[in-house]
Amino acid sequence: MAPEPRKALAVMLANHAARYRGVVVPDDQRGGELALLVRGGCTLAPDAYLFTVIDRAILAEKDKLPKR
């Protein structure tokens, strides 16, 4: 998959997981840190599903993210 469609898919999945968890993914440093967690998770477990990695990253940072 090309980089731009892959990023768009990851953003869509992150927004979906954030809604489910009752938070919002901000466009500031916290969102960037979340993206780094996802990138690291995909590097450590490349066979894992992208949505699972994103959801677990949001769950780990849930207390630092703004509520919906």
N, C-alpha and C positions, 0 to 999 in steps of 0.2 A: 504494500500500500504506500502511496506517495506521502511525503511528510505533511502537507497541508490537510488532506482528508483525514489522516490519522489524528492530527491535532484537533480537528473539528469533532471527530468521534469521541475523543477523550474529554473534551469540554462538555459535550452533550451528556456523556455518561456521568461526569462529575456533577453537573447540575441536577441530574436525575437522582443520584445518590444523596446529594445534599438536601434536596426537597424531602426525600424519604426520612432522613435523619433530623429534619427540622432546623437546618442551618442554611446559610448562604455562602457560596464561594466568592470571597471578595477579590477585587482586581488589584489589591495592594500586595505588600510583602507576604502576608499570610497566604494568599493564593499561590504566590511563587514558591513558598516553602512547601505547600501541599503538592505542587507539581514536582518538586524535587523528590518528595517522598514516593510519589507514583513512579517516577523515573528509576529511583533506587530499587523499588519493589519489583519492577519489571526486569531490572538487571540481575537481581538476586534470584528471582524465580521466573525465568523466561517462559516456562511452560504454563504459568498461572494465567487465569483469565483476566483480561484488562479490567473488567468491571469489578471483580473481586479485589484487585489491588487498589483501585480507586476508592471503593467503599471502605476498605480497611484503613486507608490513609485518612479519609474523612472521619472515620470513627476515632482514630488515634488523636486527631486534632480538634475534635468536636468542641471541647471546652474553650478553645481559642477562637473559634469561628463565630461570627454574628448569628444570632437566632433569626428565624424567619418572622 
